[in-house]
Amino acid sequence: MPVLAVFDTEGSWRDTHVCDGRITERLSRQGVAWGREDDAPEGQRVLDRAALFYVRAEGGYLGLLFEPGEWVSLPPGADHFFDDGEAAPARPLPNALPHFNAFVEEVLTLTGNDAAEEN
């Protein structure tokens, strides 16, 4: 299940979307497309593990958590950051934004799940 979180410029978590339609609508305003493996455009790389993308948006950032089998397409030159939770991000995330593991923990908390139960 993809998750879209909206952050302000200070890194405060403002809103969360898990509905495909709302995610698509919000991302399209930034020129970002996404989908699942079965609808991937020819040549589009599909993620083989969960990953977190941050895209700079008007008034802050969009945090996009995707699962294996999903894809994301960013417009050329889009200011973005990537974190898969396995290695230090190649480009450091802005200090105020949560890294992969903290993002996942917050999503679990928001949905009423316990991170300890997931392991």
Sequence and secondary structure as in RCSB ss.txt:
>XXXX:A:sequence
MPVLAVFDTEGSWRDTHVCDGRITERLSRQGVAWGREDDAPEGQRVLDRAALFYVRAEGGYLGLLFEPGEWVSLP
PGADHFFDDGEAAPARPLPNALPHFNAFVEEVLTLTGNDAAEEN
>XXXX:A:secstr
  EEEEEETT  EEEEE  HHHHHHHHHTTT EEEEGGG  TT    SS EEEEEEETTEEEEEEE TTEEEE  
TT  EEEE SSS  SS   TTS  HHHHHHHHHHHTT  HHHH 
